[in-house]
Each structure stands twice: as C-alpha cells, then as structure tokens.
Amino acid sequence: METGFSFLTLRHKLERTPGRSSYTMSFQLSPALQAQPTPFYHYDLGLLDQTLTALQQAAEPRNFLVHYALKANANLPVLERIKNRGLGADCVSGGEVQRALEAGFTPDHIVFAGVGKSDAEINLALAADIWCFNAESVEELAVLDALAGAQNRKARVALRVNPNVDAYTHPHITTGLAANKFGISLTDLPGVVAHLSSLPNLELVGLHAHIGSQITNLQVFAKLSERLNELQTSLSDQGYNLPHLNVGGGLGINYEQPDEQAIPDFEGYFSMFERHLIRRPGQQVHVELGRALVAQCGTLISKVLYVKQSQQTNFAILDAGMTELMRPALYGSYHYIQNLSSHSAEQLYDVVGPICESSDTFRKGVLLPETQRGDLVAIRSAGAYGEVMSSGYNLREKAAAVYVGE
Ligand SMILES: *Cc1c(COP(=O)(O)O)cnc(C)c1O
C-alpha cells in the first residue's frame, strides 16, 4: 500500500476489448479523494501494471529489450513497478542515474544519454559502472575517454546518430532532423567510429537513435529502421558489426480520447520494427520508451477557484497551473479536461491557471458542464512530462502525488 488512500480511491475501470490492443475505461473520483487538498497528481498503478503487461506481451516474443526513460516520470513508486518488470533505465542526467540506482535498477541496466553531460555527471555514471553511455559528439568522446582513464575504467559507448528522419510531431519534440542539436550526422559517423576505435578507454558497443516524442504515425519507425539498415550496411563495409542497436523511444499516446485508448498500440509499434529493421546476427535491439508507459496513468486533479465571466468568454480559473503541468504552455499540447463535479448542460470555457502568465492556459474553448467554484476538474494523460516539469514559479508549493490501485 502506497498511501492511506490506496483502496478507497478513484477507480479506473478497465475493460479489455477482445482481440484489440485498446482498452476502454471510465473515470470517477472516490469520496475519499474528493477531500484531498488540491491540486494533486493522481497515479493509477493498476493501469501502469496493465500497460507494462501489454508492453511485455508485445516486446518479449519479438526479443526487444526495453528501457524506461526516467525523464517522463521519476517518482519512486512508478519506478519500482517498472524495475520489478525487469526493464532497464534510460537516463539523461546525473540526477536520473542516481534516482535509477535508488529505485533499485542495477548498473548493468542503466544507460546514460544526453547532448550535454557534465564532467561530474560522467564521473558519477563511470563510478557506478553503468552499462552504456550514449555519446553524441567527438568532443564528448574525448572527455569521456579522459575521465574513464582517470578512473581506470573502460566505458562502453553507443554512438547517437542523427538519422535525419522527420517524426511528424511537434517541432519542440522533434530530435532526429539534421537541424536538431542531437546526435552525430550520417556523414560524420564513419569518421567518428574510426576515431572512437583509437581511444583506449572506450569500447564501442552500439548505435543509438531517438528521433522525437509523441509519434503517432508508426510509418516513421519504418523510415527510421530503413535508415539504420543503410547505416549498418555501410558500417559493416567499414568492418564494424556492433552487438547493440538502440532505436530510442517516442511512441505516442491518445491525448484526445484517453478513455478509448488507455494503453498504446505496442503491437503495432514493435511489429513495425520487426518488419523493417534488419538485425545483424546475434544483435540485441533496445527501445527506450517514456511517455507510452506512464502518461495515461497520471491525472492532475484541480479545483475551480473562480468562474470569471467576460464579454468574450467564461474563464474557469483552476488552482493548478503551468507550475504543475507545463505542457500546454510549453508546446500548446492538448489534454482532455473533465469536470468531475457537474453534469449540467455544457458551455464553453477557457480553462486557465492562477499563474501570472497569459500562457498559463490549459486550453481555450473547452466544452464543460456548467462549472462553478469548488468543482473538481481532472486533467487527463498527465503522467508523463507532467510532475517532472513542475516548477516553483510564483513560489508555488509542489503538488502532492497520490497513488491508487494495487
Ligand atoms: C526523452 C527520451 C526518450 C523517451 O521519449 P518518449 O517520447 O517519452 O518515449 C528516449 N530516449 C531518449 C534519448 C530521450 O531523450
């Protein structure tokens, strides 16, 4: 039991639709949680478990190794669930490496990626003897080699390539185009591979790519596979056959209709790689998923402070804002919003937070049942890139996290 609320709780009712990988669910707030001070993050660990089961049913028969990208949500109860399934950890900072270790991921299941690793972060990861560094530049390799040498260690390295594949997602979460800061360009790669082989304290074990996030067009992963196939062929010609291939993360979720598709299409995702990616003999293929594993199990619960009427619109002013959930302000992203307290006729509202910024708007023109001060509002699909991005701006206190489900 994670908290005193564990079984009185808000319930997600999950029904498996036979023969389909989608799930339907309904969402209600239990009386016990209606008295919980707002705003708070609500995590349904039962849904997380079902998501992980669906993930493993799709990944294991096809022989993919899955790492969880901690940056999506690094709360310990979430991490423990994921670690207990035997997944690895994909970290992008020293803090995340430390958190992964705290949560019980063993070093041989930890990968450290990131375009700007500091010396202190690299040293921490070297001392822990993590499984692999995903390196992104010649400059980084030089530092990694020197720091590994100073610790008398050999660091395993995968080179992050920038495959120049359009993920067809929001520009701010596109990472695999030539114009993005991430990875090593295809033209530079042969030279970097040769250079790496000359560095005494590094061992090249694989290639890595991660082209973006919230990818809903699965054809993008076919494109990525084809690009990686070409790359592997040219590396083979150079005499390099690498034992590991990491294709990154990025599988998107259904923000518009979280109740219709609570669990992402893992079958479609893995079968796309299975069909298009050519593995070298004995090669292990890794994926790093964040959002797809945790987004739907998190909901931000908030209370309506005021309904303010202006000539142009009605504002529903919540006690949660961009300090709790920044995605709408940062990317203009959509979250499904529900009034849990009212069932009256629907009207249009601009749903906003209390922070002193105009971008502190969850969405304009939201159709909600007639809304009043004190109503509880659920902002759905907030389990990924929600709480981790929260800030103390306006000297706001951090919202609580409540865990439900067995
Ligand atoms: C953010 C990130 C991921 C996870 O992305 P999702 O879209 O959440 O699946 C995977 N790998 C790397 C290197 C990342 O930076």
The ligand as an SDF file (V2000), in Angstrom:
LIG
                    3D

 15 15  0  0  0  0  0  0  0  0999 V2000
   13.0820   11.5220  -23.9600 C   0  0  0  0  0  0  0  0  0  0  0  0
   13.8530   10.4020  -24.4750 C   0  0  0  0  0  0  0  0  0  0  0  0
   13.2490    9.1450  -24.6240 C   0  0  0  0  0  0  0  0  0  0  0  0
   11.8050    8.8700  -24.3170 C   0  0  0  0  0  0  0  0  0  0  0  0
   10.9230    9.5190  -25.1710 O   0  0  0  0  0  0  0  0  0  0  0  0
    9.3550    9.1960  -25.1080 P   0  0  0  0  0  0  0  0  0  0  0  0
    8.7900   10.0030  -26.2070 O   0  0  0  0  0  0  0  0  0  0  0  0
    8.8770    9.6320  -23.7790 O   0  0  0  0  0  0  0  0  0  0  0  0
    9.1890    7.7350  -25.3370 O   0  0  0  0  0  0  0  0  0  0  0  0
   14.0410    8.1170  -25.0960 C   0  0  0  0  0  0  0  0  0  0  0  0
   15.3550    8.3020  -25.3750 N   0  0  0  0  0  0  0  0  0  0  0  0
   15.9500    9.4910  -25.2530 C   0  0  0  0  0  0  0  0  0  0  0  0
   17.3910    9.6270  -25.5710 C   0  0  0  0  0  0  0  0  0  0  0  0
   15.2310   10.5820  -24.7880 C   0  0  0  0  0  0  0  0  0  0  0  0
   15.8270   11.7620  -24.6740 O   0  0  0  0  0  0  0  0  0  0  0  0
  1  2  1  0
  2  3  1  0
  2 14  2  0
  3  4  1  0
  3 10  2  0
  4  5  1  0
  5  6  1  0
  6  7  2  0
  6  8  1  0
  6  9  1  0
 10 11  1  0
 11 12  2  0
 12 13  1  0
 12 14  1  0
 14 15  1  0
M  END
$$$$
